[in-house]
Amino acid sequence: MHRVLAVLLAVPLLLLGGCGGEPTPEERIRALLAAAEQAAEARNTGDVMAFVAADYADARGNTRDDLRNYLRALFLRYQSVYLLVRVAAIDAGEGRAAITVFVAMAGQPLTEANAFMLRADVHRLDLVLAERAGEWRVTGADWRRAAREDLLGPGNTAGG
């Protein structure tokens, strides 16, 4: 089950697509992160998968089809999905980006203050994106469990 949860935690970044104007890749990623998070919380598998590359492969051997199946199962199992996402690093270059984020997931709304009190699963996600035809697509991922302190940053002990 943790593997499925970790895959869902990648969802907010899976929707990183192109946008108008000439913002930098990092600006595009940050601007769309909030919208992607909302799509994941809406539990819309189709919207999520629209921005996953056809050749997606993660560190555990999962393919794009595997990701779709995990998301479907997870969205069926959980009536509500709430995410708290914190970007730790974005290394965007010409047509490629490496992103590290910490994501907490729970069945009720999350804030920095209650992330410590709720039973939120927290994961570190390392994603690889490629820009194709002007739009970002997730091509790979790796993840591991993380501490709530990783999500909130050093020295932050909000909520206890």
URURQUI-V774807 format. One record per backbone hydrogen bond with DSSP energy under -0.5 kcal/mol. NH is the residue of the N-H (numbers start at 0). CO is the residue of the C=O. E is the energy in kcal/mol with one decimal. If there is no record, write none. Layout:
nh=NH co=CO e=E
nh=NH co=CO e=E
//
This chain:
nh=4 co=0 e=-2.5
nh=5 co=1 e=-2.6
nh=6 co=2 e=-1.9
nh=7 co=3 e=-2.2
nh=8 co=4 e=-2.1
nh=9 co=5 e=-0.8
nh=9 co=6 e=-1.0
nh=10 co=7 e=-1.9
nh=12 co=9 e=-1.5
nh=13 co=9 e=-0.8
nh=13 co=10 e=-1.4
nh=14 co=10 e=-0.7
nh=15 co=12 e=-1.1
nh=16 co=14 e=-1.4
nh=27 co=23 e=-2.4
nh=28 co=24 e=-2.5
nh=29 co=25 e=-2.7
nh=30 co=26 e=-2.6
nh=31 co=27 e=-1.8
nh=32 co=28 e=-1.1
nh=33 co=29 e=-0.7
nh=35 co=31 e=-2.6
nh=36 co=32 e=-2.5
nh=37 co=33 e=-1.9
nh=38 co=34 e=-2.0
nh=39 co=35 e=-2.1
nh=40 co=36 e=-2.4
nh=41 co=37 e=-1.6
nh=42 co=39 e=-1.6
nh=43 co=38 e=-1.5
nh=44 co=42 e=-0.9
nh=47 co=43 e=-1.9
nh=48 co=44 e=-2.8
nh=49 co=45 e=-1.3
nh=50 co=47 e=-1.4
nh=51 co=48 e=-1.7
nh=52 co=50 e=-0.5
nh=52 co=137 e=-2.1
nh=55 co=52 e=-1.9
nh=56 co=138 e=-1.9
nh=57 co=61 e=-1.8
nh=58 co=140 e=-2.8
nh=60 co=57 e=-2.0
nh=63 co=55 e=-0.6
nh=66 co=62 e=-2.2
nh=67 co=63 e=-2.4
nh=68 co=64 e=-2.3
nh=69 co=65 e=-2.4
nh=70 co=66 e=-2.5
nh=71 co=67 e=-2.5
nh=72 co=68 e=-2.3
nh=73 co=69 e=-2.6
nh=74 co=70 e=-3.0
nh=75 co=71 e=-1.9
nh=76 co=72 e=-2.0
nh=77 co=73 e=-2.4
nh=78 co=76 e=-0.5
nh=80 co=40 e=-0.5
nh=81 co=105 e=-2.4
nh=83 co=103 e=-2.1
nh=85 co=101 e=-2.7
nh=87 co=99 e=-2.6
nh=88 co=99 e=-2.0
nh=90 co=97 e=-3.0
nh=91 co=89 e=-0.6
nh=92 co=95 e=-3.2
nh=94 co=92 e=-1.1
nh=96 co=128 e=-2.1
nh=97 co=90 e=-2.0
nh=98 co=126 e=-2.4
nh=99 co=88 e=-2.6
nh=100 co=124 e=-2.2
nh=101 co=85 e=-2.8
nh=102 co=122 e=-2.4
nh=103 co=83 e=-2.5
nh=104 co=120 e=-2.1
nh=105 co=81 e=-2.2
nh=114 co=110 e=-1.5
nh=117 co=113 e=-2.6
nh=119 co=117 e=-1.7
nh=120 co=104 e=-2.3
nh=121 co=119 e=-0.5
nh=122 co=102 e=-2.5
nh=123 co=143 e=-3.1
nh=124 co=100 e=-3.0
nh=124 co=122 e=-0.5
nh=125 co=141 e=-3.1
nh=126 co=98 e=-2.8
nh=126 co=124 e=-0.6
nh=127 co=139 e=-2.4
nh=128 co=96 e=-2.9
nh=129 co=136 e=-2.6
nh=130 co=94 e=-2.7
nh=131 co=129 e=-0.6
nh=131 co=134 e=-3.3
nh=134 co=131 e=-1.8
nh=136 co=129 e=-2.4
nh=137 co=50 e=-1.9
nh=138 co=127 e=-2.6
nh=139 co=127 e=-1.5
nh=141 co=125 e=-1.6
nh=143 co=123 e=-1.8
nh=145 co=121 e=-2.6
nh=149 co=146 e=-1.0
nh=150 co=146 e=-1.0
nh=151 co=147 e=-1.8
nh=152 co=148 e=-1.9
nh=155 co=152 e=-1.4
nh=156 co=154 e=-0.7
nh=159 co=156 e=-2.3
//
